[in-house]
Amino acid sequence: MTTPQTANELLDAMRGCGFTINLSGDSLEVRWARWVDDELAELIKTHKTGLIKLLESEVKNDEQKENTTSKTRQAI
């Protein structure tokens, strides 16, 4: 496996390995299927800002989908 070079690559790789990553304010909450080693911890620190932006974007997209879905339900 190659070392992820971007926050997006890291997020995809971590999710693929069974990690769950959530936002908790300005912090990242990482739950793992295995132990976080020093190399992975360093990658998370390096890409923290990018990971936060990606997760914020996902939350925003989920909220927009939910709003669209509830408007559709109301229109029926």
C-alpha positions as CSV (number, residue, x, y, z in Angstrom):
1,M,0.0,0.0,0.0
2,T,1.3,3.5,-0.8
3,T,1.3,6.2,1.7
4,P,-1.7,8.6,1.3
5,Q,-0.6,11.9,0.0
6,T,-3.8,13.9,0.4
7,A,-6.6,14.2,3.1
8,N,-9.0,12.6,0.6
9,E,-6.7,9.6,0.0
10,L,-6.2,9.2,3.8
11,L,-9.9,9.4,4.5
12,D,-10.6,6.7,1.9
13,A,-7.8,4.5,3.1
14,M,-8.8,4.7,6.7
15,R,-12.5,4.0,6.0
16,G,-11.4,1.1,3.8
17,C,-9.5,-0.3,6.9
18,G,-12.6,0.0,9.1
19,F,-11.9,3.3,10.8
20,T,-14.8,5.6,11.6
21,I,-13.9,9.3,11.5
22,N,-16.3,12.0,12.8
23,L,-16.1,15.7,13.6
24,S,-16.3,16.8,17.3
25,G,-16.1,20.6,17.1
26,D,-12.7,21.4,15.7
27,S,-11.4,18.0,16.6
28,L,-11.4,14.6,14.9
29,E,-12.9,11.6,16.6
30,V,-11.3,8.4,15.3
31,R,-12.7,5.0,16.1
32,W,-10.7,2.1,14.9
33,A,-11.0,-1.5,14.0
34,R,-7.3,-1.8,14.9
35,W,-4.7,0.2,16.8
36,V,-3.5,3.6,15.5
37,D,0.2,3.3,15.0
38,D,2.7,6.2,15.0
39,E,2.8,6.4,11.2
40,L,-1.0,6.7,11.0
41,A,-1.2,9.2,13.9
42,E,1.4,11.4,12.1
43,L,-0.6,11.2,8.8
44,I,-3.8,12.2,10.7
45,K,-2.0,15.2,12.2
46,T,-0.5,16.2,8.8
47,H,-3.9,16.1,7.1
48,K,-6.1,17.2,10.0
49,T,-7.2,20.4,8.4
50,G,-8.0,18.7,5.1
51,L,-9.8,15.8,6.9
52,I,-11.9,18.4,8.8
53,K,-12.9,20.2,5.6
54,L,-13.8,16.9,3.9
55,L,-16.0,15.8,6.8
56,E,-17.6,19.2,7.1
57,S,-18.4,19.0,3.4
58,E,-19.9,15.5,3.8
59,V,-22.1,16.7,6.7
60,K,-23.3,19.7,4.6
61,N,-24.1,17.4,1.7
62,D,-26.0,15.0,4.0
63,E,-28.0,18.0,5.4
64,Q,-28.8,19.2,1.9
65,K,-30.0,15.7,0.9
66,E,-32.2,15.5,4.0
67,N,-33.7,18.9,3.3
68,T,-34.4,17.9,-0.3
69,T,-35.9,14.6,0.8
70,S,-38.2,16.3,3.4
71,K,-39.4,18.9,0.9
72,T,-40.2,16.1,-1.5
73,R,-42.1,14.3,1.2
74,Q,-44.1,17.4,2.0
75,A,-45.0,17.9,-1.7
76,I,-46.6,14.5,-2.0
